[in-house]
Amino acid sequence: MKIMVVDDEELNRELFSDLFEDDVDVEVVSCADGPEALKTLQSFNPDVVLLDIMMPGMDGYEVCKNVRAKDGKQPKVIMLTGMAGDDVEDKSRESGADRIYFKPINISSLHDEVIGLMV
Protein backbone atom coordinates (compact mmCIF):
# COMPACT_ATOMS: atom_id res chain seq x y z
CA MET A 1 0.00 0.00 0.00
CA LYS A 2 1.20 3.50 -0.83
CA ILE A 3 0.20 6.45 1.34
CA MET A 4 0.80 10.13 0.60
CA VAL A 5 0.70 12.59 3.52
CA VAL A 6 0.15 16.24 2.53
CA ASP A 7 0.40 18.83 5.30
CA ASP A 8 2.21 22.14 5.62
CA GLU A 9 3.07 21.40 9.26
CA GLU A 10 6.22 19.28 9.58
CA LEU A 11 5.15 17.77 12.90
CA ASN A 12 1.89 16.57 11.36
CA ARG A 13 3.72 15.04 8.39
CA GLU A 14 6.02 13.20 10.79
CA LEU A 15 3.14 12.07 13.01
CA PHE A 16 1.09 10.65 10.15
CA SER A 17 4.12 9.11 8.43
CA ASP A 18 5.31 7.49 11.68
CA LEU A 19 1.83 6.09 12.24
CA PHE A 20 2.45 3.55 9.47
CA GLU A 21 6.19 2.89 9.91
CA ASP A 22 5.69 -0.50 11.58
CA ASP A 23 3.18 -1.76 9.02
CA VAL A 24 4.46 -4.32 6.55
CA ASP A 25 4.09 -3.50 2.85
CA VAL A 26 3.30 0.18 3.45
CA GLU A 27 5.28 2.93 1.73
CA VAL A 28 4.72 6.52 2.86
CA VAL A 29 5.76 9.72 1.14
CA SER A 30 5.07 13.17 2.56
CA CYS A 31 4.62 16.54 0.87
CA ALA A 32 4.67 20.00 2.43
CA ASP A 33 2.18 21.68 0.09
CA GLY A 34 -0.28 21.21 -2.76
CA PRO A 35 2.06 21.85 -5.70
CA GLU A 36 4.60 19.37 -4.29
CA ALA A 37 1.84 16.80 -3.84
CA LEU A 38 0.61 17.19 -7.42
CA LYS A 39 4.15 16.86 -8.75
CA THR A 40 4.75 13.76 -6.59
CA LEU A 41 1.50 12.21 -7.84
CA GLN A 42 3.04 11.98 -11.30
CA SER A 43 5.48 9.30 -10.13
CA PHE A 44 3.99 7.98 -6.86
CA ASN A 45 0.57 6.42 -7.32
CA PRO A 46 -0.81 6.35 -3.78
CA ASP A 47 -3.64 4.17 -2.62
CA VAL A 48 -4.51 6.73 0.05
CA VAL A 49 -3.91 10.47 0.34
CA LEU A 50 -4.05 12.00 3.84
CA LEU A 51 -4.68 15.63 3.00
CA ASP A 52 -4.71 18.71 5.22
CA ILE A 53 -7.26 21.33 4.17
CA MET A 54 -5.67 24.53 5.47
CA MET A 55 -2.41 25.07 3.59
CA PRO A 56 -0.94 28.26 2.15
CA GLY A 57 -1.15 28.80 -1.58
CA MET A 58 -3.19 25.78 -2.64
CA ASP A 59 -5.62 24.41 -0.07
CA GLY A 60 -6.62 20.79 0.32
CA TYR A 61 -9.88 21.27 -1.57
CA GLU A 62 -7.98 22.37 -4.69
CA VAL A 63 -5.45 19.55 -4.31
CA CYS A 64 -8.29 17.03 -4.02
CA LYS A 65 -9.99 18.37 -7.16
CA ASN A 66 -6.69 17.98 -9.02
CA VAL A 67 -6.24 14.43 -7.71
CA ARG A 68 -9.74 13.57 -8.92
CA ALA A 69 -9.04 15.08 -12.34
CA LYS A 70 -6.05 12.82 -12.94
CA ASP A 71 -6.46 9.83 -15.21
CA GLY A 72 -5.90 6.31 -14.02
CA LYS A 73 -6.07 4.84 -10.55
CA GLN A 74 -7.96 7.01 -8.07
CA PRO A 75 -6.69 6.96 -4.49
CA LYS A 76 -8.90 7.25 -1.44
CA VAL A 77 -8.65 10.83 -0.19
CA ILE A 78 -9.00 11.43 3.54
CA MET A 79 -9.15 15.10 4.51
CA LEU A 80 -7.66 16.18 7.83
CA THR A 81 -8.67 19.50 9.37
CA GLY A 82 -8.89 21.58 12.49
CA MET A 83 -11.76 23.59 11.01
CA ALA A 84 -15.32 22.85 12.10
CA GLY A 85 -18.71 23.13 10.50
CA ASP A 86 -21.04 21.46 8.05
CA ASP A 87 -19.68 23.61 5.23
CA VAL A 88 -16.25 21.98 5.71
CA GLU A 89 -17.77 18.53 5.23
CA ASP A 90 -19.80 19.74 2.23
CA LYS A 91 -16.78 21.35 0.55
CA SER A 92 -14.68 18.25 1.23
CA ARG A 93 -17.22 15.98 -0.44
CA GLU A 94 -17.70 18.42 -3.33
CA SER A 95 -13.96 18.43 -3.94
CA GLY A 96 -13.98 14.62 -4.12
CA ALA A 97 -12.87 13.53 -0.65
CA ASP A 98 -13.90 10.08 0.51
CA ARG A 99 -13.70 10.86 4.23
CA ILE A 100 -12.91 13.70 6.63
CA TYR A 101 -11.29 13.59 10.06
CA PHE A 102 -11.50 16.56 12.40
CA LYS A 103 -8.49 17.42 14.57
CA PRO A 104 -7.69 16.32 17.18
CA ILE A 105 -7.73 13.05 15.29
CA ASN A 106 -8.15 9.66 16.90
CA ILE A 107 -4.90 8.25 15.55
CA SER A 108 -5.78 4.60 16.10
CA SER A 109 -9.10 5.00 14.23
CA LEU A 110 -7.34 6.66 11.30
CA HIS A 111 -4.67 3.93 11.26
CA ASP A 112 -7.25 1.15 11.38
CA GLU A 113 -9.32 2.71 8.60
CA VAL A 114 -6.33 3.18 6.28
CA ILE A 115 -4.89 -0.28 6.94
CA GLY A 116 -8.38 -1.72 6.51
CA LEU A 117 -8.26 -0.54 2.91
CA MET A 118 -5.47 -3.07 2.27
CA VAL A 119 -7.80 -6.00 2.81
Rosetta constraint file for C-alpha pairs under 8 A:
AtomPair CA 1 CA 25 HARMONIC 6.09 0.50
AtomPair CA 1 CA 26 HARMONIC 4.78 0.50
AtomPair CA 1 CA 27 HARMONIC 6.28 0.50
AtomPair CA 1 CA 46 HARMONIC 7.43 0.50
AtomPair CA 1 CA 47 HARMONIC 6.12 0.50
AtomPair CA 1 CA 118 HARMONIC 6.66 0.50
AtomPair CA 2 CA 26 HARMONIC 5.81 0.50
AtomPair CA 2 CA 27 HARMONIC 4.85 0.50
AtomPair CA 2 CA 28 HARMONIC 5.92 0.50
AtomPair CA 2 CA 29 HARMONIC 7.96 0.50
AtomPair CA 2 CA 45 HARMONIC 7.15 0.50
AtomPair CA 2 CA 46 HARMONIC 4.57 0.50
AtomPair CA 2 CA 47 HARMONIC 5.21 0.50
AtomPair CA 2 CA 48 HARMONIC 6.62 0.50
AtomPair CA 3 CA 26 HARMONIC 7.31 0.50
AtomPair CA 3 CA 27 HARMONIC 6.19 0.50
AtomPair CA 3 CA 28 HARMONIC 4.76 0.50
AtomPair CA 3 CA 29 HARMONIC 6.45 0.50
AtomPair CA 3 CA 46 HARMONIC 5.22 0.50
AtomPair CA 3 CA 47 HARMONIC 5.98 0.50
AtomPair CA 3 CA 48 HARMONIC 4.89 0.50
AtomPair CA 3 CA 49 HARMONIC 5.83 0.50
AtomPair CA 3 CA 50 HARMONIC 7.42 0.50
AtomPair CA 4 CA 28 HARMONIC 5.79 0.50
AtomPair CA 4 CA 29 HARMONIC 5.01 0.50
AtomPair CA 4 CA 30 HARMONIC 5.60 0.50
AtomPair CA 4 CA 31 HARMONIC 7.47 0.50
AtomPair CA 4 CA 46 HARMONIC 6.01 0.50
AtomPair CA 4 CA 48 HARMONIC 6.33 0.50
AtomPair CA 4 CA 49 HARMONIC 4.73 0.50
AtomPair CA 4 CA 50 HARMONIC 6.12 0.50
AtomPair CA 5 CA 13 HARMONIC 6.24 0.50
AtomPair CA 5 CA 16 HARMONIC 6.92 0.50
AtomPair CA 5 CA 17 HARMONIC 6.93 0.50
AtomPair CA 5 CA 28 HARMONIC 7.31 0.50
AtomPair CA 5 CA 29 HARMONIC 6.29 0.50
AtomPair CA 5 CA 30 HARMONIC 4.51 0.50
AtomPair CA 5 CA 31 HARMONIC 6.16 0.50
AtomPair CA 5 CA 49 HARMONIC 5.99 0.50
AtomPair CA 5 CA 50 HARMONIC 4.80 0.50
AtomPair CA 5 CA 51 HARMONIC 6.20 0.50
AtomPair CA 6 CA 13 HARMONIC 6.97 0.50
AtomPair CA 6 CA 30 HARMONIC 5.80 0.50
AtomPair CA 6 CA 31 HARMONIC 4.78 0.50
AtomPair CA 6 CA 32 HARMONIC 5.88 0.50
AtomPair CA 6 CA 33 HARMONIC 6.30 0.50
AtomPair CA 6 CA 34 HARMONIC 7.27 0.50
AtomPair CA 6 CA 37 HARMONIC 6.61 0.50
AtomPair CA 6 CA 49 HARMONIC 7.38 0.50
AtomPair CA 6 CA 50 HARMONIC 6.11 0.50
AtomPair CA 6 CA 51 HARMONIC 4.89 0.50
AtomPair CA 6 CA 52 HARMONIC 6.08 0.50
AtomPair CA 7 CA 12 HARMONIC 6.64 0.50
AtomPair CA 7 CA 13 HARMONIC 5.91 0.50
AtomPair CA 7 CA 30 HARMONIC 7.83 0.50
AtomPair CA 7 CA 31 HARMONIC 6.53 0.50
AtomPair CA 7 CA 32 HARMONIC 5.28 0.50
AtomPair CA 7 CA 33 HARMONIC 6.21 0.50
AtomPair CA 7 CA 51 HARMONIC 6.43 0.50
AtomPair CA 7 CA 52 HARMONIC 5.11 0.50
AtomPair CA 7 CA 55 HARMONIC 7.05 0.50
AtomPair CA 8 CA 13 HARMONIC 7.77 0.50
AtomPair CA 8 CA 31 HARMONIC 7.73 0.50
AtomPair CA 8 CA 32 HARMONIC 4.56 0.50
AtomPair CA 8 CA 33 HARMONIC 5.56 0.50
AtomPair CA 8 CA 52 HARMONIC 7.74 0.50
AtomPair CA 8 CA 55 HARMONIC 5.84 0.50
AtomPair CA 8 CA 56 HARMONIC 7.71 0.50
AtomPair CA 9 CA 13 HARMONIC 6.45 0.50
AtomPair CA 9 CA 32 HARMONIC 7.16 0.50
AtomPair CA 10 CA 14 HARMONIC 6.20 0.50
AtomPair CA 10 CA 32 HARMONIC 7.35 0.50
AtomPair CA 11 CA 15 HARMONIC 6.04 0.50
AtomPair CA 12 CA 16 HARMONIC 6.09 0.50
AtomPair CA 13 CA 17 HARMONIC 5.95 0.50
AtomPair CA 13 CA 30 HARMONIC 6.27 0.50
AtomPair CA 13 CA 31 HARMONIC 7.72 0.50
AtomPair CA 13 CA 32 HARMONIC 7.81 0.50
AtomPair CA 14 CA 18 HARMONIC 5.82 0.50
AtomPair CA 15 CA 19 HARMONIC 6.16 0.50
AtomPair CA 16 CA 20 HARMONIC 7.27 0.50
AtomPair CA 17 CA 21 HARMONIC 6.72 0.50
AtomPair CA 17 CA 28 HARMONIC 6.17 0.50
AtomPair CA 17 CA 29 HARMONIC 7.50 0.50
AtomPair CA 17 CA 30 HARMONIC 7.20 0.50
AtomPair CA 19 CA 107 HARMONIC 7.80 0.50
AtomPair CA 19 CA 111 HARMONIC 6.92 0.50
AtomPair CA 20 CA 26 HARMONIC 6.95 0.50
AtomPair CA 20 CA 28 HARMONIC 7.60 0.50
AtomPair CA 20 CA 111 HARMONIC 7.36 0.50
AtomPair CA 21 CA 26 HARMONIC 7.57 0.50
AtomPair CA 31 CA 36 HARMONIC 5.88 0.50
AtomPair CA 31 CA 37 HARMONIC 5.48 0.50
AtomPair CA 31 CA 40 HARMONIC 7.96 0.50
AtomPair CA 32 CA 36 HARMONIC 6.75 0.50
AtomPair CA 32 CA 37 HARMONIC 7.59 0.50
AtomPair CA 33 CA 37 HARMONIC 6.28 0.50
AtomPair CA 33 CA 55 HARMONIC 6.69 0.50
AtomPair CA 33 CA 56 HARMONIC 7.56 0.50
AtomPair CA 33 CA 58 HARMONIC 7.28 0.50
AtomPair CA 34 CA 38 HARMONIC 6.22 0.50
AtomPair CA 34 CA 55 HARMONIC 7.73 0.50
AtomPair CA 34 CA 57 HARMONIC 7.72 0.50
AtomPair CA 34 CA 58 HARMONIC 5.42 0.50
AtomPair CA 34 CA 59 HARMONIC 6.78 0.50
AtomPair CA 34 CA 60 HARMONIC 7.06 0.50
AtomPair CA 34 CA 63 HARMONIC 5.65 0.50
AtomPair CA 35 CA 39 HARMONIC 6.21 0.50
AtomPair CA 35 CA 58 HARMONIC 7.24 0.50
AtomPair CA 35 CA 63 HARMONIC 7.98 0.50
AtomPair CA 36 CA 40 HARMONIC 6.07 0.50
AtomPair CA 37 CA 41 HARMONIC 6.09 0.50
AtomPair CA 37 CA 63 HARMONIC 7.81 0.50
AtomPair CA 38 CA 42 HARMONIC 6.94 0.50
AtomPair CA 38 CA 63 HARMONIC 7.21 0.50
AtomPair CA 38 CA 66 HARMONIC 7.51 0.50
AtomPair CA 38 CA 67 HARMONIC 7.38 0.50
AtomPair CA 39 CA 43 HARMONIC 7.80 0.50
AtomPair CA 40 CA 44 HARMONIC 5.83 0.50
AtomPair CA 41 CA 45 HARMONIC 5.89 0.50
AtomPair CA 41 CA 46 HARMONIC 7.50 0.50
AtomPair CA 45 CA 73 HARMONIC 7.55 0.50
AtomPair CA 45 CA 75 HARMONIC 7.81 0.50
AtomPair CA 46 CA 75 HARMONIC 5.95 0.50
AtomPair CA 47 CA 74 HARMONIC 7.51 0.50
AtomPair CA 47 CA 75 HARMONIC 4.54 0.50
AtomPair CA 47 CA 76 HARMONIC 6.21 0.50
AtomPair CA 48 CA 75 HARMONIC 5.04 0.50
AtomPair CA 48 CA 76 HARMONIC 4.66 0.50
AtomPair CA 48 CA 77 HARMONIC 5.84 0.50
AtomPair CA 48 CA 78 HARMONIC 7.38 0.50
AtomPair CA 48 CA 114 HARMONIC 7.40 0.50
AtomPair CA 49 CA 75 HARMONIC 6.59 0.50
AtomPair CA 49 CA 76 HARMONIC 6.20 0.50
AtomPair CA 49 CA 77 HARMONIC 4.78 0.50
AtomPair CA 49 CA 78 HARMONIC 6.09 0.50
AtomPair CA 50 CA 77 HARMONIC 6.22 0.50
AtomPair CA 50 CA 78 HARMONIC 4.99 0.50
AtomPair CA 50 CA 79 HARMONIC 6.00 0.50
AtomPair CA 50 CA 80 HARMONIC 6.82 0.50
AtomPair CA 51 CA 60 HARMONIC 6.13 0.50
AtomPair CA 51 CA 77 HARMONIC 6.99 0.50
AtomPair CA 51 CA 78 HARMONIC 6.05 0.50
AtomPair CA 51 CA 79 HARMONIC 4.74 0.50
AtomPair CA 51 CA 80 HARMONIC 5.70 0.50
AtomPair CA 52 CA 59 HARMONIC 7.84 0.50
AtomPair CA 52 CA 60 HARMONIC 5.66 0.50
AtomPair CA 52 CA 79 HARMONIC 5.76 0.50
AtomPair CA 52 CA 80 HARMONIC 4.68 0.50
AtomPair CA 52 CA 81 HARMONIC 5.79 0.50
AtomPair CA 53 CA 59 HARMONIC 5.49 0.50
AtomPair CA 53 CA 60 HARMONIC 3.94 0.50
AtomPair CA 53 CA 61 HARMONIC 6.31 0.50
AtomPair CA 53 CA 79 HARMONIC 6.52 0.50
AtomPair CA 53 CA 80 HARMONIC 6.33 0.50
AtomPair CA 53 CA 81 HARMONIC 5.69 0.50
AtomPair CA 54 CA 59 HARMONIC 5.54 0.50
AtomPair CA 54 CA 60 HARMONIC 6.44 0.50
AtomPair CA 54 CA 81 HARMONIC 7.04 0.50
AtomPair CA 55 CA 59 HARMONIC 4.91 0.50
AtomPair CA 55 CA 60 HARMONIC 6.84 0.50
AtomPair CA 58 CA 62 HARMONIC 6.22 0.50
AtomPair CA 58 CA 63 HARMONIC 6.84 0.50
AtomPair CA 59 CA 63 HARMONIC 6.46 0.50
AtomPair CA 60 CA 64 HARMONIC 5.97 0.50
AtomPair CA 60 CA 79 HARMONIC 7.50 0.50
AtomPair CA 61 CA 65 HARMONIC 6.30 0.50
AtomPair CA 61 CA 91 HARMONIC 7.22 0.50
AtomPair CA 61 CA 92 HARMONIC 6.32 0.50
AtomPair CA 61 CA 95 HARMONIC 5.50 0.50
AtomPair CA 62 CA 66 HARMONIC 6.30 0.50
AtomPair CA 62 CA 95 HARMONIC 7.20 0.50
AtomPair CA 63 CA 67 HARMONIC 6.19 0.50
AtomPair CA 64 CA 68 HARMONIC 6.17 0.50
AtomPair CA 64 CA 77 HARMONIC 7.30 0.50
AtomPair CA 64 CA 95 HARMONIC 5.84 0.50
AtomPair CA 64 CA 96 HARMONIC 6.18 0.50
AtomPair CA 64 CA 97 HARMONIC 6.68 0.50
AtomPair CA 65 CA 69 HARMONIC 6.21 0.50
AtomPair CA 65 CA 95 HARMONIC 5.11 0.50
AtomPair CA 65 CA 96 HARMONIC 6.26 0.50
AtomPair CA 66 CA 70 HARMONIC 6.51 0.50
AtomPair CA 67 CA 74 HARMONIC 7.63 0.50
AtomPair CA 68 CA 74 HARMONIC 6.85 0.50
AtomPair CA 68 CA 96 HARMONIC 6.49 0.50
AtomPair CA 70 CA 74 HARMONIC 7.82 0.50
AtomPair CA 76 CA 97 HARMONIC 7.47 0.50
AtomPair CA 76 CA 98 HARMONIC 6.07 0.50
AtomPair CA 77 CA 96 HARMONIC 7.63 0.50
AtomPair CA 77 CA 97 HARMONIC 5.03 0.50
AtomPair CA 77 CA 98 HARMONIC 5.35 0.50
AtomPair CA 77 CA 99 HARMONIC 6.71 0.50
AtomPair CA 78 CA 97 HARMONIC 6.08 0.50
AtomPair CA 78 CA 98 HARMONIC 5.92 0.50
AtomPair CA 78 CA 99 HARMONIC 4.79 0.50
AtomPair CA 78 CA 100 HARMONIC 5.47 0.50
AtomPair CA 78 CA 101 HARMONIC 7.24 0.50
AtomPair CA 79 CA 92 HARMONIC 7.17 0.50
AtomPair CA 79 CA 97 HARMONIC 6.55 0.50
AtomPair CA 79 CA 98 HARMONIC 7.98 0.50
AtomPair CA 79 CA 99 HARMONIC 6.22 0.50
AtomPair CA 79 CA 100 HARMONIC 4.54 0.50
AtomPair CA 79 CA 101 HARMONIC 6.14 0.50
AtomPair CA 80 CA 100 HARMONIC 5.93 0.50
AtomPair CA 80 CA 101 HARMONIC 4.99 0.50
AtomPair CA 80 CA 102 HARMONIC 5.98 0.50
AtomPair CA 80 CA 103 HARMONIC 6.90 0.50
AtomPair CA 81 CA 100 HARMONIC 7.69 0.50
AtomPair CA 81 CA 101 HARMONIC 6.50 0.50
AtomPair CA 81 CA 102 HARMONIC 5.08 0.50
AtomPair CA 81 CA 103 HARMONIC 5.60 0.50
AtomPair CA 82 CA 102 HARMONIC 5.66 0.50
AtomPair CA 82 CA 103 HARMONIC 4.66 0.50
AtomPair CA 82 CA 104 HARMONIC 7.15 0.50
AtomPair CA 83 CA 88 HARMONIC 7.13 0.50
AtomPair CA 83 CA 102 HARMONIC 7.17 0.50
AtomPair CA 83 CA 103 HARMONIC 7.84 0.50
AtomPair CA 84 CA 88 HARMONIC 6.51 0.50
AtomPair CA 84 CA 102 HARMONIC 7.36 0.50
AtomPair CA 85 CA 89 HARMONIC 7.06 0.50
AtomPair CA 86 CA 90 HARMONIC 6.20 0.50
AtomPair CA 87 CA 91 HARMONIC 5.94 0.50
AtomPair CA 88 CA 92 HARMONIC 6.04 0.50
AtomPair CA 89 CA 93 HARMONIC 6.24 0.50
AtomPair CA 89 CA 100 HARMONIC 7.00 0.50
AtomPair CA 90 CA 94 HARMONIC 6.08 0.50
AtomPair CA 91 CA 95 HARMONIC 6.06 0.50
AtomPair CA 92 CA 96 HARMONIC 6.50 0.50
AtomPair CA 92 CA 97 HARMONIC 5.40 0.50
AtomPair CA 92 CA 100 HARMONIC 7.29 0.50
AtomPair CA 93 CA 97 HARMONIC 5.00 0.50
AtomPair CA 93 CA 98 HARMONIC 6.84 0.50
AtomPair CA 93 CA 99 HARMONIC 7.77 0.50
AtomPair CA 101 CA 105 HARMONIC 6.35 0.50
AtomPair CA 105 CA 110 HARMONIC 7.54 0.50
AtomPair CA 106 CA 110 HARMONIC 6.41 0.50
AtomPair CA 107 CA 111 HARMONIC 6.09 0.50
AtomPair CA 108 CA 112 HARMONIC 6.04 0.50
AtomPair CA 109 CA 113 HARMONIC 6.09 0.50
AtomPair CA 110 CA 114 HARMONIC 6.19 0.50
AtomPair CA 111 CA 115 HARMONIC 6.04 0.50
AtomPair CA 112 CA 116 HARMONIC 5.76 0.50
AtomPair CA 113 CA 117 HARMONIC 6.64 0.50
AtomPair CA 114 CA 118 HARMONIC 7.48 0.50
AtomPair CA 115 CA 119 HARMONIC 7.63 0.50
